[in-house]
Amino acid sequence: MSSDDSWIGDGKPYLTPRRDGEGDAWSSEAAARGHRGTQRLLTVEEVDPPSAVRDFFQMTPEEKAVVRRRLILLNDEPVELADSYYPARFARGTELAKRGKIRGGTVTLLATMGLIPEDSPLEDAAAEIASPSQCEALDLRPGTPVLILTRFTRSTNGEPMEVSVMTMTRHLRYRQKKEAS
């Protein structure tokens, strides 16, 4: 997606459980703009998570996380790698830890587990040069910069529930809402 194809995104659909029969947030967002958004599940596995994930989940060194790695496509072109992490202590034995699409998406499944995402997760943005594996997956030339957006989401009761690390090739524009004080 080139910068002239950018649109102002809204994170709320990605934090809202879907209704029965409703498509995933990415497919819906792309379709609303005349595009086709899809994703391909690359792997689901238990891993030793990166330190930022471990710290957010307040995990001991022995604890594992379940990661769901996906390739995000726009009109069949790769635009993002998305890795979503969940503490294995609550993901193990659920659909989160199984290979396959989750009906309604992970936010819907987490809601059935009593984990409703907060309205304002912390997001950290950084730019870096794509690694060789990122270049291969995203069809980029060596030396291409990518945007790394990491979203740290807690449940409405304050429990850390998800960390998503999104490696993006596209222009990203946000509109923030001022909260009432």
C-alpha positions in Angstrom: 0.0 0.0 0.0 1.6 3.3 -1.0 1.3 6.4 1.0 -1.2 7.9 -1.4 -3.5 5.0 -0.6 -3.5 5.7 3.1 -6.6 6.1 5.2 -7.3 7.2 8.7 -7.6 4.1 10.8 -9.6 3.5 13.9 -8.4 1.0 16.5 -11.8 0.5 18.2 -13.0 -2.3 15.9 -9.9 -4.2 16.7 -10.7 -4.0 20.4 -14.4 -4.8 20.1 -15.8 -8.3 20.1 -17.6 -9.2 16.9 -21.2 -10.1 16.6 -22.3 -13.5 15.1 -21.7 -13.5 11.3 -19.7 -10.3 11.4 -16.3 -10.5 9.5 -13.0 -9.7 11.2 -12.0 -6.1 11.8 -9.3 -6.0 9.1 -11.6 -7.4 6.3 -14.3 -5.1 7.3 -12.1 -2.0 7.3 -10.5 -2.8 4.0 -13.9 -3.6 2.4 -15.3 -0.2 3.6 -12.6 1.4 1.5 -13.1 -0.7 -1.6 -10.3 -3.2 -0.9 -9.9 -6.8 0.1 -8.2 -7.4 3.4 -7.3 -11.0 4.4 -4.8 -12.7 6.6 -2.9 -15.9 6.6 -2.1 -17.7 9.9 1.6 -18.6 9.8 2.1 -20.4 13.1 0.7 -20.8 16.6 3.3 -21.9 19.2 4.4 -21.6 22.8 7.6 -19.5 23.0 9.9 -17.6 25.3 8.5 -14.2 24.6 10.5 -11.0 24.0 11.4 -9.1 27.1 8.8 -6.3 26.6 6.1 -9.0 26.4 7.5 -10.9 29.4 7.6 -7.6 31.4 4.1 -6.5 30.5 2.6 -9.9 31.4 4.8 -10.0 34.6 6.0 -13.4 33.7 8.6 -15.4 35.5 11.6 -16.5 33.4 10.2 -20.1 33.2 6.7 -19.0 31.9 5.9 -19.2 28.2 3.6 -17.2 26.0 1.4 -18.4 23.1 2.1 -16.4 19.9 -0.2 -16.3 16.9 1.8 -15.1 13.9 -0.1 -13.8 10.9 0.6 -12.3 7.5 -1.8 -9.5 6.7 -2.7 -8.9 3.1 -4.4 -6.1 1.2 -5.6 -7.0 -2.2 -3.4 -10.2 -2.0 -0.3 -8.1 -1.3 1.6 -8.4 2.0 1.4 -5.3 4.1 2.0 -6.4 7.7 3.3 -9.1 9.9 1.3 -9.4 13.1 2.4 -11.4 16.1 -0.1 -11.5 19.0 1.1 -12.9 22.4 -1.0 -14.3 25.3 0.2 -15.7 28.6 0.3 -19.5 28.2 -1.2 -19.8 31.7 -4.6 -18.8 30.3 -4.1 -19.5 26.6 -3.1 -23.1 26.9 -5.9 -25.5 26.0 -8.0 -22.7 24.4 -8.6 -21.8 20.7 -5.8 -19.2 21.2 -3.2 -22.1 21.3 -4.7 -24.0 18.4 -3.7 -23.6 14.8 -6.7 -22.2 12.9 -8.9 -19.2 12.5 -10.9 -18.2 15.6 -14.6 -17.5 14.9 -15.1 -13.8 15.6 -11.3 -13.3 16.2 -9.3 -13.4 19.4 -11.0 -10.3 20.9 -14.3 -12.1 20.7 -12.8 -15.3 22.2 -11.1 -13.4 25.0 -14.4 -11.7 25.8 -16.0 -15.1 26.3 -13.2 -15.8 28.8 -14.1 -12.7 30.8 -11.3 -10.5 29.3 -12.8 -7.4 27.8 -10.1 -5.1 26.4 -9.7 -1.6 27.8 -10.7 1.4 25.6 -7.2 2.9 25.5 -4.3 0.4 25.2 -0.8 1.6 25.2 0.8 1.7 21.8 4.5 2.1 21.1 5.7 3.0 17.6 9.3 2.6 16.3 10.9 2.5 12.9 13.7 0.1 11.9 15.3 -1.5 8.9 13.5 -4.7 8.0 15.3 -7.9 8.8 16.0 -10.4 6.0 13.1 -12.6 7.1 10.7 -9.5 7.2 11.9 -8.5 3.7 11.2 -12.0 2.4 7.7 -12.2 4.0 6.7 -8.7 3.1 8.3 -8.7 -0.4 10.6 -5.8 0.5 14.0 -4.8 -0.8 16.9 -5.1 1.6 17.3 -1.8 3.6 13.6 -0.9 3.5 12.3 0.7 6.7 9.3 -0.7 8.4 7.1 0.6 11.2 6.9 -1.5 14.3 3.7 -0.8 16.3 3.4 -2.7 19.6 0.0 -2.6 21.3 -0.1 -3.5 25.0 -3.7 -4.3 26.0 -5.2 -4.8 29.5 -8.6 -6.0 30.3 -11.1 -3.7 31.8 -10.2 -5.2 35.2 -6.6 -4.3 34.7 -5.2 -7.7 33.8 -2.6 -7.8 31.0 -4.3 -9.8 28.2 -2.5 -9.3 24.9 0.5 -7.9 23.2 0.5 -7.4 19.5 3.6 -6.6 17.5 2.8 -5.3 14.1 5.5 -4.9 11.4 4.0 -2.6 8.8 5.0 -1.6 5.3 2.2 0.9 4.8 1.6 4.5 5.8 -0.3 4.8 9.1 -2.5 7.7 10.1 -4.5 7.9 13.3 -7.1 10.2 14.7 -7.1 10.4 18.5 -10.2 11.3 20.5 -10.0 13.6 23.5 -11.3 12.0 26.6 -13.7 13.9 28.8 -12.0 15.1 32.0 
